[in-house]
Amino acid sequence: MPRRIFIILHGLLLLLAAATAIAAGPAVRIGVLAYRGPDEAVSSWDELPARLAAAIPGYRFELRPLDGVALREALRVGELEFVLTNSSQYVALAADFGIQRIATVMLPEALSPEQALGSTLLTLAGRDDLEQLADLRGKRIATVAADAFGGYLVAARELLHAGVDLEAGDARPLFVGFPMRRAVEAVRSGEADAAIVRTCLLEQFSAKGLLRPEEFKVIGPRPDFWDSDRIGAGGTPIKTECGWLNFYHGVDGSRVYRLGVLILDLDDPTKVVYRSDEPCLSPEEPYEKEGPVPNVVFSCGAVEKDGQYLVYYGGADRVIAIASIGVDEVLAV
């Protein structure tokens, strides 16, 4: 039975479909998800074939830039031995074809493994009507595809928390396909009000002279608040008489992670009952401020015990700690 392996590369995964295919000939075909276009995909990995050939003599490695649909089809019909793709497509390919990962590589723009993948929602700098995620209700949002991870799924989840359900028609997605710059161009031309692109793409385009940063602005969760840059869910929501309670994390423009309180409607969790204007926990102790990722408190779980909520959290990506807050104090809001 052929051994299956694959390589993860920060949202790009190198996957081995079948070792027997490699043995069949000198050419080893590597499919590359061309989310920035075929030329960008090839130039980003142009050194890979030579390095693989040097490490594995006797084979010739070929890069084949493809969009998501074409990449999947090529793998299905056995035209690829390896695939470089994003995390969400990897999950689907693993379920359907049994591929497995073998390594992880961070993109140079990523701040940390936890911040390596994500979405950015952008609009034209002059759109004063678009400041918060909730402002996108009823708007046209350009995105590459419904299965794109940073290009759709991550942002769709955050929009849902802000009360904008893309799947229910609260806004109108415009699927423009790869390369991802098409979404940016749709905003620039007025075809779309906003665009979803993967984190770091704007910086990459700016560095290559493909756009001027002053043309656009990022639509943040809440401007000028402690969670103005990005937000994320904490642990499993806790059912209370006031609604579903979640200790979520928020990040400001200085990359400081804090925790806040979010309460969602019991019957319709897309409705926000309460969201704290001030954080309930901020990095203050040395073990929260100093570490691999400094100035971070990041929770993934909380329990109720003896009239207290015990919030388990990580400090600076180095330690695990527990903070407590009274149930009455939280629900008094």
N, C-alpha and C positions, 0 to 999 in steps of 0.2 A: 504494500500500500504506500503511495507516495507521501513523503513528509511535507507538511505545509508550514510555511513561515511567512512573516511579513514585517515591514519596518514602519514605525510611526515617526513622522517628522513634523512636530508642532502643528497639528492640524493638517499635515500632509503625511500620508501613510504609505510605506513601501510594502507591497503585498506580493507574496509568492503564490501563484495559483496552482502550479503543479510542477514538481521537480522533474517529472518525466518529460515535460515539454522542453525543458532546457537541454536535456540529453538528446533530443531529436535533431538538433542542428546547431550551427555555430552562432546564429543570431538569437539574442535574448531581447525580447520586446518589452519595453517599459511604458505603460500608459500613464500620462500625466494629466491631471485635472487642470485644464487651462482656464482658471477663473479670471486671470488677467489677460487672456488672449494667447494664441499659439506662440507668437514670437516671444512674449514675456515668459511663458512657461518653459520654452527651450533655453532661453538665456539664463533663467534662474538656476537651471540644473545642467548647464552645458559642460561642466567639469565631471559630472557623475559617470558618463559612459567610459571615459578614459581611466578614471580611478578604479572603476569596477573591473575593467579589462586588465589593468595592471595587477589587481589583487587576485583575479581569477583568470589565469592565462587560458587561451584556447577558445574564448568566446568573444563575440562582438555584440556590444550593447547598444540598442537603438531607443531613442526617446520618441514617443508618439503622443503629441498634445491633442486632447479630446475634451469635448464638453461632457457633462455628467451622464447624459443619456447614451452617447456614443461610447463612453468608457465602459459603462455597464454592459452594453451589448457586445463590445469587443471581448470582454472578460467571459461573458456567457458562451460565446462561440469558440473560445479557446485561442484567440488571437494575441493574448498577452500572457507573459510570464510574471511580470511585476506590475504594480499599480501605485502611483503616488496620488493620493486623494485626500479629501477632508474627513473629519471625524464622523460626521453624520452618515456620509456615504459608506465609510468603512463599516459602521454598525450594520447597515443594510446588506452590504456585500458579505460580511461575516455570517449573517443569518442565512443568506441565500446560497452562498458558495463555499462556506467553511474556511475562508481565508483567516490568517492569523498574523499578528504583528510581531516585529522583532527588534525595533529600536525607536527612540524618540529624539528628535532634534528641534531645538528652539529656534524660531526666527529671531534675527538680531534685534528687531524692534520691540520684542516682548519684554515686559518688565519682570515677569516671573512666570513659573508654570501656571499659577492660578489666574494670571492676567494675560495668558498667551492667546486665548481664543475669545472672541466676542463680536458684538455688532456695534456699529455706529449708525445713528440716525442723523442725517444731515439735510439741510435745506439752504436756500439762498440767504445770504447775510441780511438782506433787506426785508425778509419775511417776519415782521414784528408780531404777526398773529400766531406764529409757531414758536413757542418757547418751551413748553412742557410736552411730555408724551401724550397727555390727555388732549392736547390741542389737535392731534392728528385724526380725531374722530371725523369721519366723513371726507377725509382727504385722499388724494391719489398717492400711493407709495410705490416707487419703483424698486424692484428686487429681481435678482437673477432667476430664482426658481424656488418652488415650495419646499424642496429638500435641501437647500443650501443652509449650512450650519451658521457661520457668521453672517452670511448674506441674507438670512431670513429667520431661521428658527429661534436664535437667541433673542433677537429683537421682538419677535412675535410674542415670546413668553413675557418679556418686560412690558410690552404694550398691554397684554392681557391683565397684568397686575395694575396697570394704570386705568383700567376700565375700557380699553379699546380691543375688542376681540376681532382679529382679522378674519378668522374662520366664520364668524357669524355675520360678517358684512359691515362691521362698524367703520371700517375704512376700505378703500378699494386698492388691492395690490395690483400692480402692473408688472407682469413677469416678462422681463426684457431679454433674458438669456445671457450666457457668457459672451464676451468677457465682462467682468463686473463694472468696468468703466461706463458701460451703457447705462447703468442706473444713475451714475453721476451726470452723464450727458442728458438724460431725461429730465433731471431737475434743472439743469442749465437752460435747456430749450423751452421749459414751461410745460412739457408734457406731463410731468409729475410735480407734486407739491414737495415731496420729500423722497429720500432714498435710503435703503438699508444696504450698507456695505460692511465688509469684515474689518475688524480692528486693524489699524496700521496701514490700511490702504491709502488713506488720504496723505499720510506722511510719505509713503512710497511715491505716489503720483506727484506730490509737491517736489520731492527731491529730483524727479526726472523731468520737471518742467511741464507736466501734463495738466496742471491746474494751479491757480493762485489761491492760497489758503484764505485770503481775505474775501474771496467770492462766496464762501460758504460759512455756515455755523453749525455746530452740533446741537441737536435738540436734547436737552438734558432732562433728567427726572424732575428736578425743581431748581430753577436758577436761584443762586445766592443762599441756598440752604446748606446744611452740613452734608446732605446727600445729593449735591447738585451735579456730580459727575456721572455716577452710576449707582444702581441699587441691585440687590440680589436677595433672594429668600434665605431664611435661616433654616432651622430644623422643621420637623413635622408640625403643622399648625395644632394649637391646643384649643379644644372646644370650650367656650365659656358662655355665660349668660348674655354677654355683650356681643359675641361673635367669635369668629376664628382668630385666635391670637397668634402672631408670629413675631419673633425677634429677628428683624431683618438687618442686613448690613447696608451701609451707604458710604460712598466715597466722595470726597470733595476734590477741588482742583489741585490740591497739594498732595494727593494720593494718600490721604489719611483715612483709614477704615474705622468706622464707628458703628455702634448698634443702636437701633431705634425700635419703637413699638408700632406694629401695624395690626389693625383689627378689621376683618372682612365680614360681610353679612353672612349669617348662618345659612340662609336659603339660596343666596346668590353671591358666591365668593368673588365675583368680578366687581362687586360694589365695595368701595372702601368706606368703612364706617369711621375709622380714625387712623391718623398717621401722625406720629410725633414730630413737632416742630424742632425739638431739641433731642440730641441723642441721650440714651439712657446709660451708655457705657462708651468711654473714649480711652484711647491709649494714653496712660499716665505713668504706669510703673515702668521701671527699666526693662523688664522682660516683655513688655508690650511695645516698647519704643525701639529696642535694639535687637536685631536678628537678621536672618536672610532677607526678609521683607519687612523693613521697619515701619513703625507707626500703624500697626494693624491689630484690631480685635475682630475676630471672625467666628460667628457661631454656627454650629450645625446641629444643635439640639438643646432642648429645655424640658424640664419636668416640674410638676407641682408637688410640693412636699411641705407639710406642716405650715400652711399659710404663706409659703414662699415659692417663687419661681426660681429654680436653680438653672442657671444658664451656663452651659458648657461652651467654652470658646478657646480658640487658638490665639496665642500672643506672638506677634512678629514672625509667624511661621516657624517658631522654635519650641514653644511650650504649650501645654494644655492647662487651662485654669477653669475655675468655677466662680461665677458671680451670682449674688442673690438679690432679689427685689420682692417686696411684699405684694401679694396678690391684690389686696385692697388698693394699694398705691397704683398698680397698673390699671385696674378696672375702674378706678375713680375718674378716669379720663372720659 
